[in-house]
Amino acid sequence: MAQIHHFEYGALTPTVSYILSVLGSLLGLTSAVRLRSSKTGGERFWWLTLAAVAIGATGIWSMHFVAMLGFDVEGTPIRYDIGLTAASAIIALASVGVGLAIALLGKTASKARILIGGVLAGLGVGAMHYTGMAAMELRGEIHYSGREVAASIAIAVVAATVALWLTLVVSKPIAIFASALVMGVAVNGMHFTGMLAMSVTSEENTFGSVEGATASGLLVPVGVAVVFAIIGMGYALVSAPTEEDRAAADYLRQRIDSRHAAEAAQRAQQQQAVPFGGAPAGQQQPPQPGRAGRTTLGDGSWTYRDRSQ
């Protein structure tokens, strides 16, 4: 049995992975708050997508990838199949997105929706983890302990269910932050429980190359994608109008509409006060003899004359 090291770089990789899981959970819960207050279908889809990317891709998958950087097996290099690695990211994103949609977009039976969404999302997170593990290529045969595998999937389901419940109930910044800390513990607990289920039987032949990409080779593109995703989601959250912004805009719009309505009513009253063909009420009228008539002059003005003359 080959010797396995989960913390090859000490506390660095678990610390970074926990920070990523907390940051992703923080952005995801904040996006869920915005989703709950959205007025249109387009807004709801936008915030649902951001929440799924934040929790599924940043908080779960990137945490898994960083934690795997500290994984080492004695006597063999470790490589990663790019296709399966990408598939694990898609599974995490899609499963969390489906769970969020079930929990947040319905109007009735919220407890049942949270439970169904949590089970689906948790199973998807477990599938993401073991798909990522299947992407590993090394000199040896990988085995899994059924008890630890079942425990890791159970943790994933419970963590996903709690996460979906939190997306429906938290709204204050301090509550969101505290919830993100708890979610980070749950996500990392699921990952390292799954890693404890793994054992490797060494091969006799230690020669030959191991096909696939190195973890350090994948670190740059994954790191760039995560950084840009975090910056983009942060900008979207900062620039998007809040409930207070919408309330202020509605108040200003009502004030403007009221002012326009008052001005229109004033103009209507002024027009009603002007006699047909005459000057405004109160303005002195020219004398009008008994047989007077109005004569229009060449410059457009008019005068009265006595037709009897």
Helices and strands as residue ranges (DSSP letters): E 4-5, H 12-36, H 41-52, I 53-62, H 63-69, E 72-73, E 79-80, H 82-104, H 110-134, E 136-137, E 140-144, H 146-169, H 173-196, E 198-202, H 215-239, H 243-272, E 292-296, E 302-306
